[in-house]
Amino acid sequence: MFSKRCFSVSLVVAEHKNVDNQATTSKKNGPATVITTSTLAAIQASSAFLQPVEVLVCAEGSAADSLTDQLRQRHGVAKVLRCSGNSAQICQADALALLISRLQRERDVSVICGAAGSVCRDVLPRLAALLDVQPIADVVAIKTSRSMDAVTFVRPVYAGSALCSFASSEKIKIVTVRTAAFTPGETAGTRAAGDRAPVEDLCVTAASSDLAWLTEDLTATNKPQLDAAEVVVTGGRGLKSASNFSNILEPLRAKLRNAAIGASRAAVDAGYASNDLQIGQTGKVVAPRLYIAVGVSGASQHLAGMKDSKVVVAINNDPCAPIFQVSDYYLEGDLFQAVPELTSKLPEQ
């Protein structure tokens, strides 16, 4: 049983990853694990509800200790809920949804929030079905009154070409947030040990699951994650081939600090890049400090995935390319000449 609460809280479902691999909710042994930046942004978003924010993390062994310590140091975290047991079973999407539904009922949780990524997009709709509430997806802003009697959510519609503001009458609010729209809180590195968030261990038994954990196949890489990179270099159909995509973009990426490579849907469909690099409405949403679009025309579906970038630079030989309309700087010219010349003038990192 979980302890009862006399006030409402917000619950954030934490995701974490290997330092060189992809996000997950469970982790056993292996490389060091860190809380994802998308989870930190979800914590920041949850602070808008003006009530204590608790974070649920499922992990085992040393990974659990490390992740818990990272969360305890964050501003805005009132408590860390550490789920012990067989995390590989508990963190199957259906079993985790059942666990959170129990937490909600027994701890008076009024808001359940997560990043709008692969994990929470799998878990939270299942949770919404269990609790019989309408989930709220892809939120980019939350406006709350002091009395909590009026909460306004903002989300993009029509492939990001417009924003819709609306209220929810649901007593329990299940929300996924586009983390690019929320800045993660600063690490409380100087926070006194006695002032750090407390930890509560949840000893639970995994519910039966229709899903079975088989294996985890991750690609080891020393490159930054696309959704966490400060610089994104994106290639489009204008690169004309998979070899050009790699030979033109990779040297440029290597010259830039904390940079990752992305792709437009047209480039992915043409086989120039893998699906995990796709940026746009049906791919990943990014908001780096610098976004460089090479041979990308700028379809509305692509713009929906990168329009929150701080600075946008575009290189294209089409003067009517839509990407130019959202660019801070653009070069109309032959990318096969412009990009190598730009790369040669950049210092080595």
N, C-alpha and C positions, 0 to 999 in steps of 0.2 A: 504494500500500500504506500501511496505517496502522502506526504503531510498536507493537511488542509491549509488554505490561506484565507484571510479575512479581507483581502483587497485584490483587485484585478492586477494582472501582470501581462506583459508582452513576452512571447517566447520566440526566440530566433533559432532556427535549425542550422547548425554549423556544418560547413563543409571544410575539408582539409585535403592536403595533397602532399605527395613526395616533393622534395625541392626541385626535382627534375621530371615530374610526371603529372598526371591529370587529377582532377578533383574527385573526391569520394566522400562518403560519410563514415566509412569504417576503415580501420588500418590496423594491421597486426605488426609484423616485424619488417625491417627493411630500412631504406634511407630515411633521413630525418624528415619529419612531417611538419607542415606549417598550416595555420589557418589561412584560408584563401582571402584575398582582398575583397572578393565579392561578399563573403560573410561579414567582413568588417563594415562594408558599406550597408549591408542589411541591418546591422546593429545601429549604425548611425540613422538610418531611415526610421527604425522603430522608436527612436527617442522622440519623434514627433508626436507620439501618442501620450506623452506626459505621464507615464507610469513606469514602474520598475521593469527593466529588461533583463530577462534570464535567458541563458544560452544553453541549448542542449547539444552535447557532443558525445558521439559514440566512438570509443576507441579501446584499445587493450594495451597493457604493459607500459613500457617506457613512452610509447606514442601518446597514451592517455595523459601521462604526467606532463609531457612537454606541451601538448595542446591546451591542457587546463591552465598551466602557468601562463601561456600566451594570452589566454582570454582574461585571466584574473587581472592582468596589467592594463586592460583596455578601459578607457573612460566610457562611462555609460553602461557598463555591465554590473548589474546588481548581484547576480549569483550565477555560478556555472553548475549545470546539472550534468554530471558525468554518468553515462550509462555503462555499467559493467556487464559482464557475461560474454556470450559468444557474439561479438559485434558483427561478424560476417552473416549471421542469421538474423539478428535483430535489425540490421540496417538494410535488409531487403525492403523494397519499396512498400509492399503491403504490410509487412510486420512493423516497420517503422511508423507507418500511418496509424496502425492500431495502438502502438505505444503512445504516440502523441495525443490520440483521442482520449486515452486514459488520463494522461497528464492534464489535458484540458478540463475534464470533468472533475478531477480531484484537487486541482490547484487553482481553480477559478481563473483560467487563462482566457482573456478576452481578445487577444490579438496573436496570431501565429504568422510569422514572417520568414521569408527566405529569399535567397537570390534567384532571379529568373534565369536559372541555368538548368543543365540536364538533370541534376539531382532533385531539386525542389519541384521542377515541372513534372517529375515522375511521382513524387511523394504527396505533395499538397493537394492535387486534384482527388487522389484517393481519400485523403483525410477529409476533404470537403464532402465527399459522398457519405462517409461514415457519420459526420456531424450534421448532414443535411443542410448545408449552407452553400451560398453562391460564392466561389472564390473570386478574388480580384487580381488580375494578372497584369504584369508589365507596367507597374506604377512608376512614374517619374517624379512625382511630388505628392506630399501629404500635408494637408493643412488642418490643424486641430484647434478647437476652442479649449479654453482652460477647463471648462466643465465637462469636456469630452462628450457633450450632447450633440455636437456637430463636427463630423469629420468629412473632409472633402478630398477625394483622390483625383489625380490627374494621370492620364495615360494616353499614349499616341494612338491615333486611328488613321485609316486610309494610308497605310504604309508610311506612317510618320509625317504625313503632309499636314496633319492637324492634330490638336490636342483636345481631349474631351475631359471636362471636369464633372464629377458626379459624386453623390453621397450614397452610402450603403446603410440600409436599415437593419442589416444582420447584427444580432447581438455578439456573435463570434465572427471576427474578421480574419479571413485567411488571405494573405497578401504575398504576391511575389513582386519584387522590385527590380527594375533595371538599374543595376548597380553603377553603371556609368554616370547616372544622374545624381548619385550621392557620394560625397567625399568621406572616406573612412576616418573615424576619429583618430587622434594622435595616440601613439603608444604611451602609456603612463609609466615610462621607465623610471621616473623619479618618485613614483608613488610609494609611500612607506609600506613596509610589509604588513603592518597591522591594518592598513587602509585598503588592501586589495580585496577583490570580490571573494566571498566565501564559496566553498565547493560543497555540493551535496551529491553523494553517491546514490544512484538509483539501482538497486538490486532487483532486476526483473528477469523473468523467464521469457525467452523468445516465443512469440506466438507461432502457431503453425502457419506455414507459408506455401503458397502455390508455386513460388519461385525457388529455384535451387542455385546456390553459388557453385559455379563450375570452375572458372579460372579468371585471372586478371592479366590481360596482355597489354602492357604499356610500352610505348616507345621511349627509350632513354634519350634524352637530349639535354644539351647544355644551353639551349636557346631559351629566351624568356617566353612565358606563356602569352598567347596572343591577346587575351583579355586583360593581362596585367602589364603589358609592355608600355613603356613611355613613348616609344616611337613605333609606328606601324608603316611598313612599306608594302603597298598593295599593287598587285599586277592584274591587268585585265586582258580582254581578248586581243587588244592591240599588240601584245607580245608575240602572237602568231604561232608559238609552239612551246612545248614543255621545256625543251632545252633552252630556248630564249628566256623563258620565265625564270629558270634557275640561274643561268649565266649572267643575266642582266641585273636581277634583283639581289642575289646573294652577296656579291661584292659590295653593293651599296649598303645592305643591312649590316655587314661586318664592320663598316666604317662608322656606324652610328651606335651610340651607347644605349644599352637596354632596348634593342630593337627586335621586332618580330616581323615575319612575312605573312601577309594576308592575300586573299584572292577575291575577285568578283565572281558572281554566279556563272557568268559567261565563261570565265577562265576555267572554273571547275567543271562545267558541263563539257567543255572542249577537251578535258583531260590534261590541262596544263598543271593543275594542282589538286591536292586531295581535298575531300569534303570538309575536313576539320579546319581548313584555312579559310573557308567561305565567310565573308562578312556581308551582312544585309538582313533583310526581314526574315528570311528563312535560314540564316546562318548566325554568326556571332555579332553581338553589339559591342562596339569598342568606343572609347573616348580618350585616346592618347593625347599627350602634349603636342605631338607632331604626327600628322597623317600625310603620307606621300602616296599619291595615286598615279600609277604609271600605266598609260594605255587603258584607262578606265573611263568609259563614256559617262557614267553617273546616272544609271536608271534609278527611278524612285525607290525601288526595293533595296538597292545598294545604299542609297543616301540614308535610308532609315537606320542602317547599322553603323554609320560613322558621323552623323551630322553633329554630334556633341563633341567632336574633336576640337581641341583648343586652337590649333593652327593647321590649316589644310593647304597642301601644295599639290598642284596637278600638272602633269606633263602629258600633252595630247596634241596630235596634229589636226584635230577637227576643231575649228573655231567655234562651232555651235554645240560642242559637247556640254551637256547639262552640268557636269562636274565643275566647270568653270564658274557657274553661278553660285556655288557654295565655297569656292576657294578663296583663301586669303592671298595666295600668290599662285600664278599659273604661267606656264610656258607653252606657247603654241609652236610645236616643232616636232622633229623626228626623234622619237624616244631612243632609237638605236644609236644616235649620236649624242643626244643630250645627257642621258643617264651615265654612260661611261665617262664623259667629260666631267660631270658633277662628281662622280665617284673618285676620279683621279685627283680632284682638288681638295677632297676632304682629308684631314689628318688621320693617321692610324689611331685606333683606340687601344 
